[in-house]
């Protein structure tokens, strides 16, 4: 996908890039994408850039008193992308950026469609912790993009490899020279005094992990870093990609995916509470929730009704929120879904609607659905096995009001209304179709799972 799509840039935005590991490349990539769509893009820096880096830009101009807003507007019309700077340091072959007050005046006087700012320096290292005077993010920035290069992973945590490594070590007690691992990288990026330092409270934050290969172990490690970065509610999403790629630069966009587990039914056909039935030394509901936890689902809400207290006790040791549906006896599945959606946090981007009677549900299937969403294949993701659609189904937050507004019917009614936003993904596992509505189905599922009678 394009960087423009991953960042969801809107006309009139001021976008600041901070951090290390590819800020300039990301700024240039975004500027070219916007320019190709007819946008008039103004760019600058609040720090320093090597003189050779501005040679890649259609027009780079030193801002003097002779340069007027009308001139800049005309250049934008002609070139589509104009970079402004404040001075030149010929001794170091660098250009010096603009003060935030000057940038604020540009925003007020120049009619560009977007303003892009490199607001940090890192001496070409892949990861950084800022010094006290860094970064210099204008207060009017509406979107801030903390950048890090995944090539930092495995590097020694010292100043030869990581910018201001001592500050990271002092904050977390990591050993000097220790090989950087994903959790260390993630906490550095999401820390309010490190990777998120100096970001205005009003700005959106979308992090960028750069130099991520399109497949393989390194991409999986980058995904792990992204998921840990998203533990900070301050970060809206994390893009994984390679800004130097000859094709589209972003491989996937990691966002918080929550799950609503529907476990409120009265289990009439079964004759016993299905979520509390034995399953491999635990209960059915524990087995389902444990798979969601292993899939690194960001937030899990279990909606109960019948046998509420017993289900709550069964899940006491798992990281879930329990919500009771008082209308469980008459409201059907839809009423429970509404309760669950209402309980999810405001930072959750999508919900995985999960049934509470599918103990055989494959963790691989959960991963496939979440991966399809990260790759932006659709905003509603449903798994299909041999032509049959099953559960769980993922709904982007955009559709939650529509689900909540349903007076009757089922979530599939919303899916039918939006075929252009729906992605059906083929899975090679029929667990998406199997549940335990009856004693016969329960016995069959246990045999298929190789479980002994308990």
N, C-alpha and C positions, 0 to 999 in steps of 0.2 A: 504494500500500500504506500501511498505518498505520505511524506512527512506532514504535509498540509492536512490530510485527512486524520492522521493520528493525533495531531495537536488540536484539531477542530478550531482552526484560526478563523476569526470573524473580521469583517471589514472594520477598520478603526482601531484594531488592537495594537498595543505596544507590547512586543514580545522580547523578553530579556533572556539571554543564554548565560548560565553560570556553570562553575565546576571545571572539569578537565576532560581531555580525551576526545576532542572533536567539536568544540564550540563553533569555531570558524567554519568548518566543513558543514555543520548543521545549518548555520545561518545562511551560507551560500546556497545550500540545497533548497531551503525553504524559500529564499528570495527568488530563485529560478522557477520553482513551481508556481509561485504566486504570479510572477511576471508572465509565465506562459498562459495564464488564465486572464490576462488583461489587467491585472492589478498594477498600480503604481506604487513601488516599494522604496521606502527610504530606510537607510541603515546607517549605523554609527557604532562607536564603542565608547565606553567610559574608562577604558584602560589603555593599553598599548598593543599594537599589532606590528608584526614584521612588515617592512615596506613591500616585500614581494607578495604578501598575501592580498593586498588590495589590487594587484595587477590582474587578478582574475575577474574583477568587477567591471561592468560596462562603463561606468563613470565614477571616479573617485575624486572629490574636490575638497580642498582645504577651505574651511569656513572662515572667511574674513568679513570685515565690515562692508566690503564691496558686494558680497553675495547677498542678494535679497530673496525674500520668500517667492516673489514672482519668478526670479531666475530659476530657483529650485523647482518650482512647479513646471516651468517650461522644460527643464531637463528631464523631469519625470515623464512628461508627455513623450519626449523624444527617445529616451533610453529605457524607460520602464523600471530601472533599478539604479538608484543613486546612493553612493556612500559618501558621507561627510566626516571630516576629521578636523582637529583643532590646530595641530602643529606637527612639525617634523623634527625628529632627533637624528640628524645625519650621521652623528658619530656612531650610533648604535643601529642605524638603518631601520628605524622604527617610526611609526606615526603615533601621535598622541591623541587620545579621544577627547570627547566633549564633556563638560561639567553637566550634571543632571539639571541645573537651572537653565542651561542653554538648550538642552533637549526638551524641557518643558515648554520653552518658548517656541521651538520648532513645531511641537504638537499643536500649539494654538494657532500657528501662522501658516503652516504648509499643509496643503490638501492631499496628502498621500493616503493610500488605502490601508497601509500597514507600516509600522515603524519597528525595525528589528535592531536589537542592541546586543553587542557582545559586552557583558558587564563584569567580566572576570578574566584573570590571567593565570596560567598554570605552567609556564615554561615547557610546554609540549609534553608534560607528564600525563599519565592516564587517569589519575585520581588525585583529589586534593582535599585538604582541610584549609579553610581560609585563615589568614592572619586577621588581627583586629580591625584593620582598615578595609577589609574585603568582605564580600564583593560590593561594587558600587551599582546598586539597582535603583533606577529612578522610582520615586514613590508612586508614579502614575502607571507603572507597568501592570498590565492586566493579565498577562500570562508569563510565568517564569519557568524555564526549562533547565533543571539541573542535569548536567551531562557528565557521564563517566565512561571510560573505555574498559571493556571487559578484559582487555589484555593486562590489566592491573592484577587480575587473579593469578596467584602463584608467585607474584613478585615480592621481594623482601620489603617489609614495612620500615623503610628508612628513607632519608631525604634524597638519595640518589634515584629512587624509583617512584616515590609517592611525595607529592608536594606537601610540605609542612607535616610530615609523618609524625613528628614529635607531639603535635597537638592531638592527633588521634590516639596515640599511645597514652598520653597523659589523661585523656578523658575516660578511656576504657581499660587501661592497664594491660594492653596487648604488649607482647615482648618485642623489643627492637630487633629488626631483621627477620622476624617471623614471617613465614609465607602467607600472603594475604588470602583468606578464604572467603566464600560467599557471605557468611554472616557479618564478617568485619566490614566488607564492602557495603552491605545493605545498611548497617547502622550508621556508617559514615554519610551515606547519601541522605538518609531520612532524619538525621539529627538536627534539631533546631539551631544548634550552635556550630554545626559543621556544614553539611550539604545544603541545608535550608536557611542558613544564616542570612539575615538582611532582606528577606523576601517580604514585600508588603502584605499585610493581613488580607487585603481585598483581592489579591492576585490568585488566579488559578495556578496550580502546579502540576505539570506533567513531566516526569523524569524521562531521560533518554539514555539507554545503554547502547553505546556505539561499538563498532567493530565486532558485532555478533555474527557468526557464520549462519548460513541459511539452514543448517541441519547439524545433527550430531551432538556429541557430548558437551561442547562449549555452549551451544544454544540452550541445552537443558540446564546448564549451570547458570546461564544468564537469566533464564526463566525463574530459577530458584531465587536469585538475587531480587528480581522484580517482585516476586510474591512477598518477600520479607520487607522490601521497601514499602509496600502497600499496607503494612501494619500501621503506618502513620496515616491518620485520617486527613492530614494536610495534603497528601499526594493523591491526586485524582486518578492518575494512570501512569504506567511505565511503558514506553515504546522500546522495542528491541529491534535493532537493525544495523545497517552499515551505510554511513553517509557517503562513502566513496563507491558504492555499488553502481554498476552500469544499468541495472534495472531498478524497480521501485525500492526505495531505501529502507522501508520498515517491514520486518517480517511478521511481527505481531504486536498487539497492544494489550498488555495485561491490565485488567481492571478488577475491582473487587466483585467476586461472584458469591452471592449468598445462597442458601438453600432453605426452602420451607418444606418440612417433612409432615405430611398429612397423616396423623395418627389418632383421629378423634372418633372414628366410626364405632358403631356398636357391635360389629362382627356377628351379625345375625346368622348368616349362613354357616359360619364356622362354629358357633356355639361357645366359643371362648374368645377372650380379647386377643386379637391377632398380634399386636405389638409385643405382648408379654409371653407369647409362646416360646418354648425353649429352642435355641439354635446354637449348636456348637459350643456348649458350655456357658452361654449367655442368653439374652432374649433376642427376638427378632429385631426390635427397635434398636437395641445396642449394636447389632451387626450392621444395620443400615447406616446409623450415625457414624460408626467407626470407619466405614468406607469413605464417607464424606470428609471426615477428618484427615484420613490418609491422602485424599485427593487435594488437600490444602484449600478446601472451600473456606472462604474468609469468615463467614458468619452462618451459623446454623440455628434455625428456629423450628422447634417441634411443637405442632399444634395438637393439643390433647382434648379429650372430651370424656368419653366413656373410660372408666378406670383411671381418671386423671392422676390421682395421688400415687397409684402403683406405678404408672409410667414415669412419673417424675422421680420416684425412688430409684427406678431401674437406670435412669440416666444421670444420677447424682454425681458420678465421677467423670462425666464427659463434658467438653466445652460447648454447651448448648444453652439456648434460652428457651424456656418452656412457657407456652402461652395456652390458656384454656379457652376453648370455644363454648360459650354457654348454650349456643343453639345447635350443639352437635347432634341432638336427637332428631331434629327436623330440618336442619340447614343444608344437608348433603355436603359434598366436597367443597363446593364453591364458597360456602360460609367460612370454612376453615382456612381456605386459601386467602380470603380477605383478611382474616385475623393475622395470618402469618406475614403477609405483605406489609400490613400496618406496623408490625413489630421490627422490621428490618431497618437498619440505620440509614441515615441520609447519605452516607458515602458509598453505599452498595450500588453497583452499576447494573447488576442483573441478578435474577433469581432462578434457581434450579428447582422446579416444582417436582418433588419427590414423593412417591407413595410409601406409606408406612407398612406395606405388606409385600415387599419385594426383597426378601433377605438374600436372594441369589444375585442381586444386581452387581454387575462387574465394575470394579474400580477403573478398568481400562475404558469402559463406556463413558463413565463420568469424565475421565480425562479427555476423551475425544470430543465430547460436547463443549467443554470449557476451551479446548484448543481451537475449535471451529469459531467460537465467539471471539477469541483473542485474534484470530486471523481475519476477523470482520467478514466472515462468509455470510452472515445474516444477523438480524436483531432478534429473531426467534429461531431457536435451534431445536430440532426434534430428531431423535434417532429412528432409523428404519432398518428392520431385519426382514429380508426376503419379501419386500413390498409392504410389510405391515409396520405401522407407526406405533411406537411405544413410549415408555417413560424411563427417565425423567425428561422434562421439556424445559428449556431455558427461555426466559422472557427478559429482554432488556427493560430497564426502568421506564422507558418511554411508554410501554404498554401497561404498566401497573394501574394507572387511573382507569383505563378501559376495562381491565379485569375487575377492579373494585366496583365499577359502575354496573356490572352485569346484574340484572334483576333475577334472572334464572339462566338455565343453560349450563354450559361447561366451558373451560378455558379454550377448548378447541374452536369454539365459535369465534374467538378473537383471532386465532390463527387463520381461519378461513377468510377473514376480512382483509388480511394483509399477505397475500401470496407472494408479493414482490419483496417482502421483508423476511420471508421464511426460508430457512435453509434446512433441507432434509439430508442428514448425513447417514451414509450406509455403515452399519456396524456388523461385525461378524460374530455376534453373540446374542442368542435369543432371550437372555435374561431381561431385556427391556419389555418382553411380552408376558413374562411369567409372574403370577402372584399366588397368594394362598387364601383365596376366598372360602374354600371348603376344606373339610378334613382330608378328602381325597387328594386335593391339590397340595396340601401341606405335606402329606406322606410322600407324594411323588417328589416334591422339591427336596425333601430330606434325603431320599434315596439317590437323586441325581447329584446331590452335594456330597454323597458318601458319608452321611451322618448316621450314627447309631441311634436307636430309640432311647430317649432319656426318661 
